[in-house]
Amino acid sequence: MLDLLANKWSALAIGALEAGPLRFGQLRRLLEGISPKVLSHTLKRLEAEDLITRTVYAEVPARVEYALTDLGTSASIPLKQLRDWVEASVGVA
């Protein structure tokens, strides 16, 4: 779990989902520089560890949203503190 949470893209994806559910394309736009393949892999790993949920809506075309679980929300608190510290200390977002 620590390896997953220490991963840059995992931490940023969890941070992006703090505000609420997002679709794949929305996440990709927020996480500048991530490839679709890496984002897909990251989301699958987060879902496998019960940090996020993936909800598919029966629409045409299908709509898929990702959201934090309770465990993901609890993990987002120290990750946000770490992001805040990095931004304040290093001056980079």
N, C-alpha and C positions, 0 to 999 in steps of 0.2 A: 504494500500500500504506500509506504514512504517513497519508494522509487517512482510510483505513478504520480503522487502529489508533488514530488520534486521536479517533475518534467515541466519544462517551460510551457508547452502547449496545453497540458492538462490544467495547470494553474491558471492560465489565461482564459481557457474555456470555462472553468468554474467561475472565475470572476465575471465573465460576460453574462453568465446565466444567473448571477445574483439578482438582477433586476426583474427576472421573470423568464418564461419560456421563449425560446427562439427557434427559428427554422434553420436548416443547414446553411442556406445562402446568407442569412443574416449573420450567423456565426462567422462564416468565412469572410464577410466584409469587415466585421469587427476585429478579427484576428489577422491583421494585415501580414502578408508574407507566408501564411500557411497554405500548403497545397491541399487540394481536395482529398487526395489519398491519405495524407497525414491527419487531416481533420477527421476523416471517416474512421481511421484506426484509433485515434485518440478518443472519439466518442464511444466507440465499441468497448474500449478498455474501461472507460469511466462507467459505462452501463453495466459491464460485467462485475464491477466492484460495488454496484448499487449506489454510486454517487450521483447518477443522473437517470432519468427515465426517458424513454423514447415512445412517443405516442403517435400512432398512425391513425389519421381520420379517414373514414370511408367517403372520400370525395373524388371527383374526377377533375383534374389530376389529383392523386393522393397528396395529402398534406401531412408532413411529419414535423413534430415539435419535440424539442429537448428541454428538460427542466431538471432542476436540482431536486434530489430526494432530501429527506430530513438529514441523512448522513452527509450528503453533499453540502447542504446548508451549514452544518456544523463544521465541516472542513473548510468552508469558504471564509470563516471568521479569522483563523490564524493566517490563511493565505493572503487575505486582504491586508492584514497587519504587515506581513512580509513585503507585499507590493508597495505599500505606503512607505515603509522603511527604505526600500530600494530607491523609490522616486525621490525621497528627501535626502538620502545620503549620496546617491550617485547622480541625481538630477536627470535621470532617464525614465521615460514611461515604459 
